[in-house]
């Protein structure tokens, strides 16, 4: 297969590790000019070296509108356009949080990045995007499954799915496609730390996944590239589950 993204400009929030980093590496390997964001400068520098192929790191928080403005101002100045946005940055609740224990600070922290951050990541990118551009949002099976004690995370990912459906209608006249990729349990460093601290949870997760294992970041990344490519040119407003079949059972 030839390189699908030569002369394309791609922006990925939360691109310094996990799914974002894996996706950035694949885009860069297929010819794209890739901009990645991350909150920690040192980790971002490491990621840029790992991505290679002229990748550009822009330190910032996807929940901070000033940081988003700085990202897109740089893309405008250096590249003049934007072909793909992968709104990937997000957080999960580190501990179970039953409904009765949710507080305002926790709500604001999670929704600020997972919902507000996604909305403004896309809104502020639009002036750089033209017909044929693609937006991919990082969702989760949690947005459909309703996992117990994860009210905030579940709801935030359901909002992401709603964004994709609404924006597909809103942006139809501009020819910009919006889709969601929704991973199941994925073998990232954060997931590994979580599982290692909770004996038995990994085995339980594998038992409820028909394919019997966690996903790999590259597997999610390949789905993102498909949704960004011309191969999916008649696909808009969908939620693509990359979850080993867990949504089906």
C-alpha positions as MATLAB code, in Angstrom:
seq = 'XXXXXXXXXXXXXXXXXXXXXXXXXXXXXXXXXXXXXXXXXXXXXXXXXXXXXXXXXXXXXXXXXXXXXXXXXXXXXXXXXXXXXXXXXXXXXXXXXXXXXXXXXXXXXXXXXXXXXXXXXXXXXXXXXXXXXXXXXXXXXXXXXXXXXXXXXXXXXXXXXXXXXXXXXXXXXXXXXXXXXXXXXXXXXXXXXXXXXXXXXXXXXXXXXXXXXXXXXXXXXXXXXXXXXXXXXXXXXXXXXXXXXXXXX';
ca = [
       0.000    0.000    0.000;
       1.275    3.448   -0.895;
       1.551    6.327    1.527;
      -1.972    7.713    1.975;
      -1.163   11.012    3.687;
       1.569   12.661    1.636;
       1.122   16.461    1.754;
      -1.523   16.108    4.482;
      -1.368   18.036    7.750;
      -2.548   16.249   10.887;
      -3.111   17.529   14.437;
      -3.362   15.103   17.370;
      -4.121   16.206   20.906;
      -2.679   14.042   23.642;
      -0.137   12.716   21.169;
       2.788   12.113   23.494;
       1.811    8.627   24.681;
      -0.600    5.740   24.302;
      -3.098    5.742   21.449;
      -2.210    9.292   20.424;
       1.479    8.478   20.057;
       0.800    5.249   18.152;
      -1.487    7.147   15.784;
       1.029    9.943   15.256;
       3.710    7.421   14.326;
       1.500    5.787   11.712;
       0.415    9.111   10.182;
       4.030   10.271    9.986;
       5.153    6.982    8.449;
       2.515    7.461    5.747;
       3.788   10.879    4.758;
       1.787   13.312    6.906;
       3.141   16.419    8.561;
       2.122   15.700   12.148;
       1.571   18.133   15.005;
       1.140   16.570   18.442;
       0.277   18.169   21.753;
       1.051   17.112   25.291;
       1.091   18.757   28.689;
       4.580   17.680   29.766;
       7.349   19.195   27.654;
       9.930   16.512   28.392;
       7.586   13.687   27.463;
       6.498   15.605   24.373;
      10.117   15.975   23.274;
      10.622   12.222   23.635;
       7.482   11.556   21.617;
       8.569   13.832   18.775;
      11.859   11.965   18.541;
      10.014    8.650   18.539;
       7.556    9.754   15.854;
      10.326   11.114   13.627;
       9.589   12.172   10.049;
       9.601   15.866   10.939;
       6.881   15.675   13.591;
       6.260   18.859   15.562;
       5.412   19.025   19.255;
       3.377   21.900   20.689;
       3.174   21.892   24.470;
      -0.299   22.526   25.773;
      -3.459   21.315   27.460;
      -6.422   20.498   25.210;
      -8.733   21.908   27.890;
      -6.962   25.276   27.726;
      -8.359   27.447   24.950;
      -5.265   29.651   24.847;
      -3.122   26.560   24.263;
      -5.439   25.465   21.450;
      -5.194   28.904   19.842;
      -1.408   28.663   20.005;
      -1.474   25.234   18.339;
      -3.613   26.358   15.435;
      -1.788   29.652   15.004;
       1.408   27.668   14.559;
      -0.201   25.303   12.063;
      -1.571   28.293   10.136;
       1.842   29.957   10.109;
       3.858   26.879    9.123;
       1.458   24.780    7.041;
      -1.473   26.994    6.086;
      -4.066   24.240    6.319;
      -5.249   21.244    8.331;
      -6.492   18.011    6.783;
      -7.061   15.781    9.817;
      -7.845   16.413   13.486;
      -7.686   13.544   15.951;
      -9.236   14.850   19.184;
      -7.625   12.213   21.351;
      -6.786   13.894   24.659;
      -8.866   12.686   27.563;
      -8.765   11.361   31.104;
     -10.510    8.630   33.060;
     -11.458    8.305   36.704;
      -8.636    6.646   38.589;
     -10.879    5.138   41.243;
     -14.472    3.879   41.306;
     -16.795    6.809   41.923;
     -20.373    5.881   42.802;
     -23.022    8.482   42.109;
     -23.231    9.547   45.752;
     -19.523   10.405   45.903;
     -19.257   12.658   42.827;
     -18.249   16.210   43.667;
     -18.150   19.412   41.667;
     -14.369   19.460   41.345;
     -14.273   15.937   39.932;
     -17.072   16.711   37.497;
     -15.360   19.869   36.266;
     -11.979   18.179   35.889;
     -13.247   15.320   33.740;
     -15.785   17.208   31.644;
     -13.366   20.076   31.120;
     -11.062   17.870   29.049;
     -13.269   15.055   27.779;
     -16.166   17.234   26.627;
     -15.284   20.920   26.612;
     -11.765   20.196   25.357;
     -13.013   18.043   22.486;
     -15.560   20.646   21.433;
     -13.066   23.499   21.271;
     -10.327   21.329   19.749;
     -12.616   20.856   16.767;
     -14.235   24.296   16.712;
     -10.923   26.132   16.672;
      -9.552   23.877   13.915;
     -12.380   24.615   11.482;
     -10.937   27.788    9.902;
      -7.982   25.696    8.701;
     -10.090   22.865    7.276;
     -11.667   22.545    3.839;
     -13.771   20.014    1.914;
     -12.356   16.525    2.221;
     -10.951   17.085    5.701;
     -11.641   14.587    8.462;
     -12.246   14.827   12.192;
     -11.865   11.755   14.374;
     -12.928   11.835   18.019;
     -11.633    9.372   20.596;
     -14.611    7.770   22.307;
     -14.883    4.591   24.349;
     -17.061    1.531   24.746;
     -17.863    3.119   28.129;
     -20.098    5.604   26.331;
     -22.410    2.738   25.399;
     -21.814    0.135   28.093;
     -22.524    2.235   31.177;
     -19.854    0.722   33.417;
     -20.747    0.924   37.135;
     -19.186    3.627   39.312;
     -17.956    5.561   36.245;
     -20.818    7.987   35.762;
     -18.661   10.897   34.639;
     -16.426    8.999   32.238;
     -19.326    7.086   30.697;
     -21.321   10.272   30.169;
     -18.366   12.186   28.751;
     -17.807    9.537   26.083;
     -21.514    9.419   25.252;
     -21.251   13.164   24.655;
     -18.402   12.554   22.211;
     -20.603   10.203   20.193;
     -23.321   12.852   20.134;
     -20.814   15.456   18.940;
     -19.926   13.305   15.931;
     -23.531   12.823   14.907;
     -24.433   16.486   15.368;
     -21.320   17.821   13.650;
     -21.831   15.488   10.700;
     -25.038   17.431   10.058;
     -23.538   20.804   10.962;
     -20.534   20.418    8.636;
     -22.168   18.678    5.691;
     -22.116   21.817    3.535;
     -18.366   22.101    4.103;
     -17.633   18.488    3.193;
     -15.888   17.721    6.491;
     -16.442   14.210    7.818;
     -16.666   13.512   11.568;
     -16.435   10.045   13.090;
     -15.663    8.405   16.427;
     -13.241    5.594   17.157;
     -14.215    3.847   20.392;
     -11.608    1.549   21.929;
     -12.192   -1.108   24.504;
      -9.513   -1.933   27.057;
      -6.180   -1.035   25.461;
      -2.643   -1.862   26.564;
      -1.275    1.614   27.311;
       1.094    2.582   30.114;
      -1.787    4.096   32.083;
      -3.901    0.978   31.651;
      -0.966   -1.230   32.618;
      -0.390    0.744   35.828;
      -4.092    0.496   36.641;
      -4.208   -3.260   36.059;
      -0.977   -3.997   37.900;
      -2.316   -2.253   40.997;
      -5.547   -4.294   40.948;
      -4.864   -8.042   40.869;
      -7.522  -10.011   39.055;
      -8.989   -7.128   37.078;
      -7.040   -7.957   33.914;
      -8.270  -11.551   33.895;
     -11.819  -10.326   34.425;
     -11.533   -7.912   31.503;
     -10.201  -10.593   29.195;
     -13.079  -12.897   30.103;
     -15.672  -10.396   28.920;
     -13.898   -9.667   25.613;
     -14.765  -12.246   22.943;
     -11.248  -12.049   21.480;
      -9.853  -12.718   24.953;
      -7.266   -9.958   25.263;
      -6.629   -6.250   25.542;
      -6.199   -4.188   22.404;
      -2.895   -2.703   21.310;
      -2.496    1.034   20.609;
      -1.488    0.277   17.012;
      -4.806   -1.489   16.464;
      -6.715    1.623   17.497;
      -4.369    3.806   15.444;
      -5.018    1.829   12.272;
      -8.741    2.435   12.700;
      -8.096    6.170   13.078;
      -6.063    6.232    9.860;
      -8.831    4.388    8.042;
     -11.404    6.977    9.159;
      -9.043    9.781    8.113;
      -8.296    8.308    4.694;
     -10.066    8.373    1.345;
     -10.887    4.700    1.920;
     -13.663    5.886    4.267;
     -14.854    8.725    2.037;
     -18.530    7.678    2.332;
     -18.418    7.141    6.092;
     -19.621    9.942    8.359;
     -21.195   10.189   11.786;
     -20.357    6.637   12.848;
     -18.870    5.162   15.992;
     -16.301    2.504   15.083;
     -15.752    0.114   17.980;
     -12.250   -1.334   18.226;
     -12.859   -3.474   21.255;
     -12.361   -7.155   20.515;
     -16.130   -7.588   20.315;
     -16.936   -6.484   23.873;
     -19.737   -4.139   22.790;
     -21.558   -7.114   21.265;
     -21.916   -9.147   24.463;
];
